[in-house]
């Protein structure tokens, strides 16, 4: 999973100052990258996320959810979007991450935004009989 960050609430509000041309350039770049990855069969999923003003955190308190404004009080940056890809090599993964980082910003300036790479862990193989007591 490749994850990009969109800064804090102030940064998200700053997007409103982008020109239509700048915003359309960024969106076209992202769509072209997604089309490239879909055509190669590497893209499993991709989404942009809403800004921090709409994020929240849920924790458990017995049977009741506890909902707090989010994403996190101590967080300075929030996740802006992600790609889930299935690639044949680390070199290809790094090339895709580089392209994600090279998203254009205002005036076409390359943002060079950090891209975190998180391998997705599969569930361990478990005998279904072992899980029977836990299934409802």
C-alpha positions in Angstrom: 0.0 0.0 0.0 1.3 3.4 -1.0 0.1 6.3 1.2 0.4 10.0 0.6 -0.1 12.8 3.1 -2.0 16.0 2.7 -0.6 18.0 5.5 -2.8 19.5 8.3 -6.2 21.3 8.2 -4.5 24.6 7.2 -2.8 22.8 4.2 -6.2 21.3 3.2 -7.8 24.8 3.4 -4.9 26.1 1.2 -6.2 23.9 -1.6 -9.0 26.4 -2.0 -6.4 28.9 -3.1 -5.2 26.7 -6.0 -6.3 27.8 -9.4 -8.7 25.7 -11.4 -5.8 25.0 -13.8 -3.6 23.7 -10.9 -6.3 21.5 -9.5 -7.2 20.1 -12.8 -3.5 19.4 -13.6 -3.2 17.5 -10.3 -6.4 15.5 -10.9 -5.4 14.6 -14.4 -2.0 13.5 -13.2 -3.6 11.2 -10.6 -6.1 9.8 -13.1 -3.4 9.2 -15.7 -1.3 7.3 -13.1 -4.3 5.3 -12.0 -5.1 4.5 -15.7 -1.5 3.4 -16.2 -1.5 1.1 -13.2 -4.9 -0.3 -14.1 -3.8 -1.0 -17.7 -0.8 -2.9 -16.4 -2.9 -4.9 -14.0 -1.0 -3.6 -11.0 -3.7 -1.3 -9.4 -5.9 -3.1 -6.9 -7.5 0.0 -5.4 -6.9 3.7 -5.1 -8.8 6.5 -3.4 -8.3 10.1 -2.3 -9.6 10.9 1.2 -11.4 13.8 2.7 -9.6 16.4 4.7 -9.0 16.3 8.5 -12.1 18.3 9.3 -14.2 15.3 8.3 -12.0 12.6 10.0 -12.7 11.1 13.4 -11.4 8.4 15.7 -13.4 5.5 17.1 -12.4 3.5 20.2 -14.2 0.8 22.1 -15.7 1.3 25.6 -17.3 -2.1 26.3 -20.2 -2.3 23.8 -20.3 1.4 23.0 -18.1 3.3 20.5 -16.3 6.4 21.7 -16.1 8.9 18.9 -13.6 11.8 19.0 -12.6 14.4 16.5 -9.7 13.3 14.5 -7.7 12.2 12.9 -5.4 12.4 16.0 -4.8 15.3 18.4 -1.0 14.9 18.1 -1.0 14.4 14.3 0.5 17.1 12.1 -0.3 15.5 8.8 -3.2 13.3 7.7 -3.5 10.7 5.0 -4.6 12.3 1.7 -4.9 9.1 -0.4 -3.6 5.7 -1.1 -2.9 3.1 -3.8 -3.0 -0.7 -3.3 -0.8 -2.2 -5.9 0.4 -5.7 -6.8 3.8 -5.6 -8.4 6.4 -8.0 -9.7 9.5 -6.3 -8.2 10.8 -3.8 -5.7 12.1 -1.7 -8.6 8.6 -1.4 -10.0 7.2 -0.5 -6.6 9.8 2.2 -6.2 9.0 3.6 -9.7 5.3 3.8 -8.8 6.1 5.5 -5.5 8.3 8.0 -7.3 5.4 8.8 -9.7 3.0 9.2 -6.7 5.5 11.6 -5.1 5.8 13.6 -8.4 2.3 14.9 -8.3 2.2 18.5 -9.7 1.1 21.4 -7.4 0.5 25.1 -8.1 2.1 26.2 -11.3 2.9 22.6 -12.2 5.7 22.5 -9.6 6.4 18.9 -8.5 5.3 18.5 -4.9 7.8 15.7 -4.1 5.4 14.6 -1.4 6.5 11.7 0.8 5.0 8.3 0.0 4.9 5.7 2.7 5.0 2.1 1.6 3.3 -0.5 3.8 3.3 -4.1 2.7 -0.1 -5.6 3.3 0.0 -8.7 5.5 -2.1 -11.6 4.6 -3.9 -13.6 7.3 -2.1 -16.6 8.4 -3.4 -20.0 7.2 -5.7 -21.3 9.9 -7.6 -24.5 10.0 -11.3 -23.6 9.8 -12.0 -26.1 12.7 -9.8 -23.9 14.9 -11.9 -20.9 14.2 -15.3 -22.6 14.8 -15.6 -21.6 18.5 -15.1 -17.9 17.5 -17.5 -17.8 14.7 -21.0 -16.5 15.4 
